[in-house]
Amino acid sequence: MPSRAVVIGVDSSTQSTKAVLVDADTGRPLAVGRAPHVVTGEGGARESDPEMWWRALRDAVTAALRESGVPASAVAGIAVCGQQHGLVVLDRAGRPLRPAMLWNDTRSAPQATALTAALGGPDAWAVRTGSAPVASITASKWRWLRENEPRTADATAAVRLPHDFLTERLAGLAATDPGDASGTGWYSTATGTYDPGLLRLIGLDAALLPEVAGSGATRVGPLTADAADDLGLPDGIAVAAGTGDNMGAAVGLGLGGAGLLDHPVLSLGTSGTVFAASRTRPVSKALSGFAATDGTYLPLACTLNCTLAVDKVAALLGLDREDAAPGGEAVLLPYLDGERTPDLPTASGLLTGLRHDTTPRQLLGAAYEGAVVTVLRALDELLRACGLDPDAPEVAARPLRLIGGGARGRVWVETVRRLSGRPLIVPAPGEPVALGAAALAAAAASDEDPVAIATAWGAGDGPRLPAVRRDRATWERVESVLERAARPLLGGSAPRGSGIADAGHG
Protein backbone atom coordinates (compact mmCIF):
# COMPACT_ATOMS: atom_id res chain seq x y z
CA MET A 1 0.00 0.00 0.00
CA PRO A 2 1.59 3.32 -1.01
CA SER A 3 2.48 5.86 1.67
CA ARG A 4 -0.25 8.42 2.39
CA ALA A 5 -2.87 6.15 0.86
CA VAL A 6 -6.42 6.46 2.13
CA VAL A 7 -9.00 3.76 2.75
CA ILE A 8 -12.78 3.80 3.06
CA GLY A 9 -14.61 2.18 5.95
CA VAL A 10 -18.37 1.78 5.57
CA ASP A 11 -20.82 1.33 8.44
CA SER A 12 -24.16 0.20 7.02
CA SER A 13 -26.38 0.33 10.11
CA THR A 14 -30.10 0.08 10.74
CA GLN A 15 -30.76 3.78 10.29
CA SER A 16 -28.04 5.01 7.90
CA THR A 17 -24.84 4.44 6.00
CA LYS A 18 -21.65 6.21 7.07
CA ALA A 19 -18.55 6.15 4.87
CA VAL A 20 -15.36 7.36 6.55
CA LEU A 21 -12.33 8.31 4.48
CA VAL A 22 -9.28 7.50 6.63
CA ASP A 23 -5.58 8.25 6.32
CA ALA A 24 -4.19 4.71 6.34
CA ASP A 25 -0.93 5.77 8.02
CA THR A 26 -2.37 7.68 10.97
CA GLY A 27 -6.01 6.61 11.21
CA ARG A 28 -7.08 10.24 11.00
CA PRO A 29 -10.60 10.55 9.56
CA LEU A 30 -10.47 12.90 6.60
CA ALA A 31 -14.20 13.07 5.92
CA VAL A 32 -17.47 11.33 6.72
CA GLY A 33 -20.28 10.89 4.23
CA ARG A 34 -23.77 9.97 5.42
CA ALA A 35 -26.97 8.79 3.82
CA PRO A 36 -30.19 7.76 5.59
CA HIS A 37 -32.02 4.44 5.41
CA VAL A 38 -35.77 3.89 5.45
CA VAL A 39 -37.13 1.23 7.83
CA THR A 40 -40.73 0.15 7.33
CA GLY A 41 -43.12 -2.13 9.16
CA GLU A 42 -45.74 -2.13 11.88
CA GLY A 43 -46.09 -4.28 14.96
CA GLY A 44 -43.13 -6.64 14.97
CA ALA A 45 -42.13 -6.09 11.33
CA ARG A 46 -38.93 -4.17 10.52
CA GLU A 47 -37.78 -4.20 6.89
CA SER A 48 -35.56 -2.27 4.48
CA ASP A 49 -34.86 -2.46 0.75
CA PRO A 50 -31.29 -3.77 0.19
CA GLU A 51 -31.05 -1.74 -3.02
CA MET A 52 -31.49 1.35 -0.85
CA TRP A 53 -28.42 0.26 1.14
CA TRP A 54 -26.39 0.22 -2.08
CA ARG A 55 -27.65 3.66 -3.08
CA ALA A 56 -26.87 4.95 0.41
CA LEU A 57 -23.35 3.49 0.21
CA ARG A 58 -22.81 5.23 -3.13
CA ASP A 59 -24.13 8.55 -1.81
CA ALA A 60 -22.07 8.34 1.39
CA VAL A 61 -18.83 7.52 -0.46
CA THR A 62 -19.45 10.31 -2.96
CA ALA A 63 -20.10 12.79 -0.13
CA ALA A 64 -16.94 11.76 1.75
CA LEU A 65 -14.75 12.16 -1.31
CA ARG A 66 -16.30 15.53 -2.11
CA GLU A 67 -15.88 16.81 1.44
CA SER A 68 -12.27 15.65 1.78
CA GLY A 69 -10.97 16.95 -1.53
CA VAL A 70 -8.86 13.77 -1.72
CA PRO A 71 -8.56 12.42 -5.27
CA ALA A 72 -10.28 9.08 -5.76
CA SER A 73 -7.00 7.74 -7.15
CA ALA A 74 -5.55 7.82 -3.59
CA VAL A 75 -8.04 5.23 -2.30
CA ALA A 76 -6.37 1.86 -1.75
CA GLY A 77 -9.19 -0.24 -0.27
CA ILE A 78 -12.74 -0.44 0.99
CA ALA A 79 -14.62 -2.62 3.49
CA VAL A 80 -18.17 -2.80 4.82
CA CYS A 81 -19.32 -3.56 8.34
CA GLY A 82 -23.08 -4.01 8.49
CA GLN A 83 -25.99 -4.54 10.84
CA GLN A 84 -26.06 -8.17 11.91
CA HIS A 85 -28.67 -10.90 11.44
CA GLY A 86 -30.71 -9.34 8.61
CA LEU A 87 -32.10 -11.78 6.05
CA VAL A 88 -31.50 -10.84 2.40
CA VAL A 89 -32.90 -13.23 -0.22
CA LEU A 90 -31.82 -12.83 -3.85
CA ASP A 91 -32.88 -14.14 -7.24
CA ARG A 92 -30.48 -15.65 -9.79
CA ALA A 93 -29.55 -12.17 -11.03
CA GLY A 94 -28.54 -11.10 -7.51
CA ARG A 95 -31.56 -8.85 -7.03
CA PRO A 96 -33.61 -8.85 -3.81
CA LEU A 97 -36.82 -10.87 -3.96
CA ARG A 98 -38.35 -8.91 -1.09
CA PRO A 99 -37.31 -6.30 1.50
CA ALA A 100 -34.72 -7.53 3.98
CA MET A 101 -35.99 -8.64 7.39
CA LEU A 102 -33.88 -6.68 9.89
CA TRP A 103 -32.34 -7.84 13.16
CA ASN A 104 -35.07 -6.11 15.20
CA ASP A 105 -37.95 -7.75 13.31
CA THR A 106 -39.63 -9.86 15.99
CA ARG A 107 -42.21 -11.69 13.84
CA SER A 108 -40.00 -14.79 13.91
CA ALA A 109 -40.22 -15.24 17.69
CA PRO A 110 -42.42 -18.40 17.35
CA GLN A 111 -39.92 -19.88 14.91
CA ALA A 112 -37.07 -19.15 17.34
CA THR A 113 -38.97 -20.95 20.09
CA ALA A 114 -39.66 -23.92 17.82
CA LEU A 115 -36.04 -24.16 16.66
CA THR A 116 -34.85 -24.04 20.26
CA ALA A 117 -37.10 -26.91 21.27
CA ALA A 118 -36.29 -28.98 18.18
CA LEU A 119 -32.62 -29.24 19.11
CA GLY A 120 -33.30 -29.95 22.77
CA GLY A 121 -33.21 -26.50 24.32
CA PRO A 122 -31.06 -23.38 24.44
CA ASP A 123 -28.07 -25.11 25.99
CA ALA A 124 -27.78 -27.48 23.03
CA TRP A 125 -27.75 -24.50 20.66
CA ALA A 126 -25.15 -22.65 22.72
CA VAL A 127 -22.84 -25.66 22.55
CA ARG A 128 -23.16 -25.82 18.74
CA THR A 129 -23.32 -22.18 17.68
CA GLY A 130 -22.43 -20.22 20.80
CA SER A 131 -25.94 -18.73 20.91
CA ALA A 132 -29.51 -19.81 21.49
CA PRO A 133 -32.13 -18.81 18.89
CA VAL A 134 -34.09 -15.62 19.46
CA ALA A 135 -36.26 -13.66 17.05
CA SER A 136 -33.24 -11.59 16.01
CA ILE A 137 -31.11 -14.32 14.46
CA THR A 138 -31.19 -15.06 10.75
CA ALA A 139 -32.15 -18.72 11.12
CA SER A 140 -35.44 -17.76 12.79
CA LYS A 141 -36.19 -15.33 9.98
CA TRP A 142 -35.50 -17.95 7.30
CA ARG A 143 -37.93 -20.31 9.02
CA TRP A 144 -40.50 -17.50 9.17
CA LEU A 145 -40.06 -16.90 5.45
CA ARG A 146 -40.46 -20.60 4.61
CA GLU A 147 -43.66 -20.80 6.65
CA ASN A 148 -45.22 -17.48 5.67
CA GLU A 149 -43.90 -16.78 2.16
CA PRO A 150 -43.08 -20.23 0.76
CA ARG A 151 -43.03 -19.08 -2.88
CA THR A 152 -40.37 -16.49 -2.08
CA ALA A 153 -38.33 -19.06 -0.16
CA ASP A 154 -38.58 -21.52 -3.04
CA ALA A 155 -37.48 -18.85 -5.54
CA THR A 156 -34.44 -17.87 -3.47
CA ALA A 157 -31.15 -18.42 -5.27
CA ALA A 158 -28.92 -16.84 -2.62
CA VAL A 159 -29.16 -15.97 1.10
CA ARG A 160 -27.04 -13.11 2.35
CA LEU A 161 -26.48 -10.95 5.41
CA PRO A 162 -26.62 -7.17 4.88
CA HIS A 163 -22.85 -6.73 4.78
CA ASP A 164 -22.50 -9.78 2.50
CA PHE A 165 -24.92 -8.21 0.03
CA LEU A 166 -22.90 -5.00 -0.17
CA THR A 167 -19.51 -6.75 -0.32
CA GLU A 168 -20.75 -8.89 -3.21
CA ARG A 169 -21.82 -5.75 -5.06
CA LEU A 170 -18.32 -4.32 -4.54
CA ALA A 171 -16.24 -7.36 -5.47
CA GLY A 172 -18.61 -9.43 -7.60
CA LEU A 173 -17.91 -12.43 -5.37
CA ALA A 174 -20.02 -13.99 -2.62
CA ALA A 175 -18.13 -13.99 0.69
CA THR A 176 -18.75 -13.51 4.38
CA ASP A 177 -16.53 -13.68 7.46
CA PRO A 178 -16.53 -15.77 10.67
CA GLY A 179 -17.80 -12.86 12.78
CA ASP A 180 -21.00 -12.01 10.92
CA ALA A 181 -21.58 -15.68 9.99
CA SER A 182 -21.60 -16.56 13.70
CA GLY A 183 -24.81 -14.55 14.14
CA THR A 184 -26.83 -16.56 11.65
CA GLY A 185 -27.72 -19.63 13.72
CA TRP A 186 -26.32 -22.00 11.10
CA TYR A 187 -22.59 -21.39 11.63
CA SER A 188 -20.79 -23.33 14.37
CA THR A 189 -18.28 -21.42 16.45
CA ALA A 190 -17.11 -24.82 17.73
CA THR A 191 -15.98 -26.01 14.26
CA GLY A 192 -15.57 -22.71 12.39
CA THR A 193 -17.86 -23.89 9.58
CA TYR A 194 -21.51 -24.02 8.57
CA ASP A 195 -23.22 -26.78 10.57
CA PRO A 196 -24.85 -29.36 8.23
CA GLY A 197 -27.22 -30.66 10.91
CA LEU A 198 -28.46 -27.18 11.74
CA LEU A 199 -28.92 -26.34 8.07
CA ARG A 200 -31.15 -29.43 7.73
CA LEU A 201 -33.11 -28.40 10.83
CA ILE A 202 -33.56 -24.86 9.53
CA GLY A 203 -34.40 -26.03 6.01
CA LEU A 204 -31.62 -24.20 4.21
CA ASP A 205 -29.38 -25.46 1.39
CA ALA A 206 -25.71 -24.64 2.00
CA ALA A 207 -25.36 -23.91 -1.72
CA LEU A 208 -27.34 -20.69 -1.16
CA LEU A 209 -24.74 -19.34 1.26
CA PRO A 210 -21.50 -17.43 0.62
CA GLU A 211 -18.07 -18.86 1.34
CA VAL A 212 -16.63 -17.95 4.73
CA ALA A 213 -13.38 -16.03 4.30
CA GLY A 214 -10.49 -16.49 6.71
CA SER A 215 -11.19 -13.14 8.36
CA GLY A 216 -12.92 -9.84 7.72
CA ALA A 217 -9.61 -8.46 6.49
CA THR A 218 -9.28 -11.12 3.80
CA ARG A 219 -9.05 -9.57 0.36
CA VAL A 220 -12.01 -11.15 -1.42
CA GLY A 221 -11.34 -9.45 -4.72
CA PRO A 222 -10.68 -6.22 -6.53
CA LEU A 223 -13.39 -3.60 -6.86
CA THR A 224 -15.29 -4.41 -10.04
CA ALA A 225 -15.44 -1.97 -12.92
CA ASP A 226 -19.21 -1.59 -12.52
CA ALA A 227 -18.96 -0.84 -8.81
CA ALA A 228 -16.03 1.52 -9.38
CA ASP A 229 -18.02 3.43 -11.95
CA ASP A 230 -21.02 3.67 -9.61
CA LEU A 231 -18.93 4.85 -6.65
CA GLY A 232 -16.47 7.08 -8.50
CA LEU A 233 -13.49 4.99 -7.34
CA PRO A 234 -10.65 3.37 -9.27
CA ASP A 235 -11.38 -0.23 -10.22
CA GLY A 236 -9.10 -2.93 -8.89
CA ILE A 237 -8.65 -1.54 -5.35
CA ALA A 238 -8.77 -4.02 -2.47
CA VAL A 239 -12.18 -5.12 -1.22
CA ALA A 240 -12.06 -6.76 2.22
CA ALA A 241 -14.51 -9.42 3.33
CA GLY A 242 -15.84 -7.04 5.99
CA THR A 243 -17.87 -8.15 9.00
CA GLY A 244 -20.80 -7.38 11.28
CA ASP A 245 -21.12 -4.04 13.01
CA ASN A 246 -20.23 -5.27 16.49
CA MET A 247 -17.15 -7.10 15.22
CA GLY A 248 -16.20 -3.97 13.29
CA ALA A 249 -16.47 -1.84 16.42
CA ALA A 250 -14.19 -4.27 18.26
CA VAL A 251 -11.56 -3.91 15.53
CA GLY A 252 -11.97 -0.13 15.46
CA LEU A 253 -11.37 0.02 19.22
CA GLY A 254 -8.25 -2.13 18.87
CA LEU A 255 -9.69 -5.09 20.77
CA GLY A 256 -7.82 -8.34 20.21
CA GLY A 257 -8.46 -11.81 21.58
CA ALA A 258 -5.67 -11.94 24.17
CA GLY A 259 -7.98 -13.11 26.98
CA LEU A 260 -10.84 -11.27 28.65
CA LEU A 261 -10.34 -7.58 28.02
CA ASP A 262 -9.53 -5.19 30.81
CA HIS A 263 -12.07 -2.86 29.21
CA PRO A 264 -15.32 -4.52 28.11
CA VAL A 265 -17.36 -2.31 25.79
CA LEU A 266 -20.83 -0.94 26.42
CA SER A 267 -22.40 0.53 23.29
CA LEU A 268 -25.45 2.79 23.67
CA GLY A 269 -27.21 3.07 20.33
CA THR A 270 -30.51 1.95 18.83
CA SER A 271 -29.70 -1.19 20.80
CA GLY A 272 -27.71 -1.46 23.99
CA THR A 273 -24.80 -3.85 23.51
CA VAL A 274 -21.98 -5.21 25.66
CA PHE A 275 -19.07 -7.22 24.28
CA ALA A 276 -15.47 -8.23 24.90
CA ALA A 277 -12.86 -10.00 22.78
CA SER A 278 -11.53 -13.29 24.13
CA ARG A 279 -9.58 -16.38 23.19
CA THR A 280 -11.95 -18.32 25.44
CA ARG A 281 -15.12 -19.64 23.81
CA PRO A 282 -17.82 -18.95 26.40
CA VAL A 283 -21.01 -21.01 26.22
CA SER A 284 -24.11 -19.40 27.70
CA LYS A 285 -27.69 -19.48 26.49
CA ALA A 286 -28.04 -15.88 27.69
CA LEU A 287 -25.30 -14.59 25.38
CA SER A 288 -24.54 -14.36 21.71
CA GLY A 289 -21.30 -16.34 21.62
CA PHE A 290 -20.09 -14.75 18.40
CA ALA A 291 -16.79 -15.29 16.67
CA ALA A 292 -14.60 -12.25 16.28
CA THR A 293 -13.69 -11.38 12.73
CA ASP A 294 -10.14 -12.73 13.28
CA GLY A 295 -11.37 -16.18 14.34
CA THR A 296 -11.18 -15.59 18.10
CA TYR A 297 -14.38 -14.89 20.06
CA LEU A 298 -16.59 -11.92 20.77
CA PRO A 299 -19.10 -12.81 23.50
CA LEU A 300 -21.90 -10.27 23.25
CA ALA A 301 -25.27 -9.46 24.73
CA CYS A 302 -27.71 -7.11 23.08
CA THR A 303 -30.83 -5.36 24.35
CA LEU A 304 -33.36 -4.01 21.86
CA ASN A 305 -34.43 -0.94 23.78
CA CYS A 306 -31.86 1.73 24.37
CA THR A 307 -31.55 5.29 23.04
CA LEU A 308 -34.58 5.26 20.72
CA ALA A 309 -36.83 3.90 23.47
CA VAL A 310 -35.70 6.53 25.95
CA ASP A 311 -36.04 9.26 23.32
CA LYS A 312 -39.62 8.05 22.72
CA VAL A 313 -40.39 8.42 26.43
CA ALA A 314 -38.88 11.93 26.37
CA ALA A 315 -41.07 12.83 23.39
CA LEU A 316 -44.20 11.49 25.11
CA LEU A 317 -43.40 13.64 28.15
CA GLY A 318 -42.53 16.70 26.07
CA LEU A 319 -39.01 16.81 27.53
CA ASP A 320 -35.55 17.20 26.09
CA ARG A 321 -33.60 13.95 26.40
CA GLU A 322 -31.18 15.62 28.85
CA ASP A 323 -33.95 16.97 31.10
CA ALA A 324 -34.08 13.97 33.43
CA ALA A 325 -33.72 13.30 37.15
CA PRO A 326 -33.24 10.02 39.07
CA GLY A 327 -36.49 8.08 39.01
CA GLY A 328 -37.14 7.90 42.72
CA GLU A 329 -39.72 5.17 43.43
CA ALA A 330 -40.84 5.02 39.79
CA VAL A 331 -39.62 2.11 37.65
CA LEU A 332 -40.02 2.18 33.88
CA LEU A 333 -38.99 -0.78 31.74
CA PRO A 334 -38.85 0.78 28.24
CA TYR A 335 -39.40 -2.47 26.34
CA LEU A 336 -41.23 -0.74 23.51
CA ASP A 337 -40.15 -3.28 20.86
CA GLY A 338 -40.22 -6.42 22.96
CA GLU A 339 -36.83 -7.39 24.35
CA ARG A 340 -33.92 -9.61 23.39
CA THR A 341 -31.92 -9.79 26.65
CA PRO A 342 -33.85 -10.98 28.57
CA ASP A 343 -35.62 -12.89 25.78
CA LEU A 344 -39.10 -11.28 25.92
CA PRO A 345 -40.09 -10.67 22.28
CA THR A 346 -43.74 -9.94 23.11
CA ALA A 347 -43.09 -7.66 26.09
CA SER A 348 -44.20 -4.02 26.12
CA GLY A 349 -43.21 -1.03 28.22
CA LEU A 350 -44.04 -1.23 31.92
CA LEU A 351 -44.39 1.63 34.41
CA THR A 352 -44.89 1.14 38.14
CA GLY A 353 -44.20 2.93 41.41
CA LEU A 354 -46.02 6.19 40.57
CA ARG A 355 -46.74 8.64 43.42
CA HIS A 356 -48.48 12.02 43.59
CA ASP A 357 -45.10 13.70 43.79
CA THR A 358 -43.55 11.81 40.83
CA THR A 359 -42.38 14.36 38.26
CA PRO A 360 -42.07 14.06 34.47
CA ARG A 361 -38.29 14.44 34.83
CA GLN A 362 -38.26 11.45 37.19
CA LEU A 363 -40.27 9.37 34.71
CA LEU A 364 -37.69 10.12 32.04
CA GLY A 365 -34.92 9.30 34.50
CA ALA A 366 -36.68 6.01 35.26
CA ALA A 367 -36.62 5.16 31.53
CA TYR A 368 -32.85 5.72 31.50
CA GLU A 369 -32.49 3.55 34.60
CA GLY A 370 -34.59 0.72 33.16
CA ALA A 371 -32.53 0.67 29.97
CA VAL A 372 -29.18 0.89 31.79
CA VAL A 373 -29.98 -1.82 34.35
CA THR A 374 -31.03 -4.11 31.50
CA VAL A 375 -27.77 -3.67 29.62
CA LEU A 376 -25.60 -3.87 32.76
CA ARG A 377 -27.31 -7.13 33.76
CA ALA A 378 -26.27 -8.41 30.35
CA LEU A 379 -22.69 -7.33 31.10
CA ASP A 380 -22.76 -9.32 34.36
CA GLU A 381 -23.84 -12.42 32.44
CA LEU A 382 -21.02 -11.92 29.94
CA LEU A 383 -18.45 -11.69 32.74
CA ARG A 384 -19.79 -14.83 34.42
CA ALA A 385 -19.63 -16.73 31.13
CA CYS A 386 -15.96 -15.77 30.89
CA GLY A 387 -15.32 -17.12 34.37
CA LEU A 388 -15.36 -13.85 36.28
CA ASP A 389 -17.45 -12.73 39.26
CA PRO A 390 -18.88 -9.31 38.28
CA ASP A 391 -19.03 -8.24 41.94
CA ALA A 392 -15.43 -9.16 42.74
CA PRO A 393 -13.52 -5.94 43.57
CA GLU A 394 -10.79 -6.58 41.00
CA VAL A 395 -13.41 -7.11 38.28
CA ALA A 396 -15.64 -4.19 39.31
CA ALA A 397 -12.61 -1.91 39.21
CA ARG A 398 -12.02 -2.59 35.50
CA PRO A 399 -13.16 0.33 33.35
CA LEU A 400 -15.91 0.06 30.77
CA ARG A 401 -15.42 1.60 27.37
CA LEU A 402 -18.58 3.56 26.58
CA ILE A 403 -19.37 4.15 22.91
CA GLY A 404 -22.36 4.90 20.68
CA GLY A 405 -24.66 7.89 20.46
CA GLY A 406 -25.64 7.60 24.11
CA ALA A 407 -22.00 8.03 25.16
CA ARG A 408 -22.33 11.65 24.03
CA GLY A 409 -25.27 12.28 26.36
CA ARG A 410 -24.67 13.54 29.89
CA VAL A 411 -27.59 11.65 31.43
CA TRP A 412 -26.63 8.37 29.75
CA VAL A 413 -23.04 8.61 30.98
CA GLU A 414 -23.98 9.58 34.53
CA THR A 415 -26.66 6.89 34.75
CA VAL A 416 -24.16 4.22 33.68
CA ARG A 417 -21.63 5.52 36.23
CA ARG A 418 -24.20 5.59 39.04
CA LEU A 419 -25.69 2.15 38.37
CA SER A 420 -22.45 0.33 37.50
CA GLY A 421 -20.14 1.87 40.09
CA ARG A 422 -17.34 1.38 37.56
CA PRO A 423 -14.82 3.77 36.04
CA LEU A 424 -15.50 4.61 32.41
CA ILE A 425 -13.32 5.29 29.39
CA VAL A 426 -15.16 7.40 26.84
CA PRO A 427 -13.31 7.51 23.51
CA ALA A 428 -13.63 10.70 21.51
CA PRO A 429 -16.85 10.86 19.48
CA GLY A 430 -16.30 9.06 16.24
CA GLU A 431 -17.39 6.14 14.16
CA PRO A 432 -15.81 2.98 15.65
CA VAL A 433 -17.67 0.63 13.30
CA ALA A 434 -16.63 2.56 10.20
CA LEU A 435 -13.10 2.93 11.59
CA GLY A 436 -12.98 -0.83 12.11
CA ALA A 437 -14.06 -1.27 8.51
CA ALA A 438 -11.30 1.13 7.46
CA ALA A 439 -8.74 -0.97 9.40
CA LEU A 440 -10.01 -4.07 7.61
CA ALA A 441 -9.66 -2.27 4.28
CA ALA A 442 -6.12 -1.14 5.16
CA ALA A 443 -5.23 -4.70 6.15
CA ALA A 444 -6.64 -6.09 2.90
CA ALA A 445 -4.52 -3.60 0.95
CA SER A 446 -1.31 -4.21 2.94
CA ASP A 447 -1.50 -7.75 4.40
CA GLU A 448 -1.06 -6.33 7.92
CA ASP A 449 -3.07 -7.21 11.02
CA PRO A 450 -6.20 -5.03 11.28
CA VAL A 451 -6.27 -4.93 15.11
CA ALA A 452 -2.62 -3.85 15.16
CA ILE A 453 -3.44 -1.15 12.62
CA ALA A 454 -6.38 0.13 14.68
CA THR A 455 -4.38 0.00 17.92
CA ALA A 456 -1.69 2.17 16.35
CA TRP A 457 -4.41 4.60 15.29
CA GLY A 458 -5.49 4.95 18.96
CA ALA A 459 -9.22 5.18 18.34
CA GLY A 460 -10.08 3.31 21.53
CA ASP A 461 -8.31 5.83 23.75
CA GLY A 462 -10.14 8.54 25.67
CA PRO A 463 -10.58 10.29 29.01
CA ARG A 464 -11.16 8.15 32.08
CA LEU A 465 -14.03 8.99 34.43
CA PRO A 466 -13.50 7.70 37.97
CA ALA A 467 -15.99 5.39 39.62
CA VAL A 468 -18.74 6.80 41.81
CA ARG A 469 -20.57 5.06 44.63
CA ARG A 470 -22.94 2.49 43.15
CA ASP A 471 -26.67 3.19 43.47
CA ARG A 472 -27.67 -0.29 44.61
CA ALA A 473 -31.12 0.81 45.85
CA THR A 474 -32.21 1.84 42.35
CA TRP A 475 -30.58 -1.25 40.83
CA GLU A 476 -32.44 -3.59 43.18
CA ARG A 477 -35.75 -1.78 42.66
CA VAL A 478 -35.51 -2.03 38.85
CA GLU A 479 -34.23 -5.61 38.95
CA SER A 480 -37.10 -6.69 41.18
CA VAL A 481 -39.70 -5.28 38.80
CA LEU A 482 -37.93 -6.77 35.79
CA GLU A 483 -37.87 -10.24 37.29
CA ARG A 484 -41.54 -10.09 38.35
CA ALA A 485 -42.57 -8.86 34.91
CA ALA A 486 -40.52 -11.48 33.08
CA ARG A 487 -41.65 -14.49 35.09
CA PRO A 488 -44.97 -15.16 33.30
CA LEU A 489 -43.44 -14.47 29.88
CA LEU A 490 -40.49 -16.85 30.12
CA GLY A 491 -40.52 -20.54 29.26
CA GLY A 492 -42.86 -22.32 26.88
CA SER A 493 -42.39 -24.88 24.14
CA ALA A 494 -42.40 -25.06 20.38
CA PRO A 495 -45.62 -23.65 18.93
CA ARG A 496 -48.01 -26.11 17.38
CA GLY A 497 -47.89 -26.17 13.62
CA SER A 498 -44.39 -24.74 13.48
CA GLY A 499 -43.33 -27.40 10.99
CA ILE A 500 -40.04 -27.98 12.82
CA ALA A 501 -39.01 -31.47 13.91
CA ASP A 502 -36.08 -32.57 16.04
CA ALA A 503 -33.09 -32.91 13.72
CA GLY A 504 -30.85 -34.36 16.39
CA HIS A 505 -27.16 -33.63 16.25
CA GLY A 506 -26.43 -34.68 12.66
Sequence and secondary structure as in RCSB ss.txt:
>XXXX:A:sequence
MPSRAVVIGVDSSTQSTKAVLVDADTGRPLAVGRAPHVVTGEGGARESDPEMWWRALRDAVTAALRESGVPASAV
AGIAVCGQQHGLVVLDRAGRPLRPAMLWNDTRSAPQATALTAALGGPDAWAVRTGSAPVASITASKWRWLRENEP
RTADATAAVRLPHDFLTERLAGLAATDPGDASGTGWYSTATGTYDPGLLRLIGLDAALLPEVAGSGATRVGPLTA
DAADDLGLPDGIAVAAGTGDNMGAAVGLGLGGAGLLDHPVLSLGTSGTVFAASRTRPVSKALSGFAATDGTYLPL
ACTLNCTLAVDKVAALLGLDREDAAPGGEAVLLPYLDGERTPDLPTASGLLTGLRHDTTPRQLLGAAYEGAVVTV
LRALDELLRACGLDPDAPEVAARPLRLIGGGARGRVWVETVRRLSGRPLIVPAPGEPVALGAAALAAAAASDEDP
VAIATAWGAGDGPRLPAVRRDRATWERVESVLERAARPLLGGSAPRGSGIADAGHG
>XXXX:A:secstr
  TT EEEEEEE SSEEEEEEEETTT  EEEEEEEE   B STT  EE HHHHHHHHHHHHHHHHHHH   GGGE
EEEEEEE SS BEEE TTS BSS EE TT  TTHHHHHHHHHHTTSHHHHHHHHSB   TTSHHHHHHHHHHH H
HHHHH SEEE HHHHHHHHHHSS EE HHHHTTSSSEETTTTEE HHHHHHHT  GGGS EE SSTTSEEEE  H
HHHHHHT  TT EEE  EEHHHHHHHHTT   SSS SS EEEESSSEEEE  BSS    TTSEEEE TTSSEEEE
EEES SHHHHHHHHHHHT  TT     TT EEE  TT BTTTTBTT   EEE   TT  HHHHHHHHHHHHHHHH
HHHHHHHHHHTT  TTSHHHHTS EEEESGGGG HHHHHHHHHHH   EE   SS HHHHHHHHHHHHHHH   H
HHHHHHHTTT   EE      HHHHHHHHHHHHHHHGGGS     TT      TT 
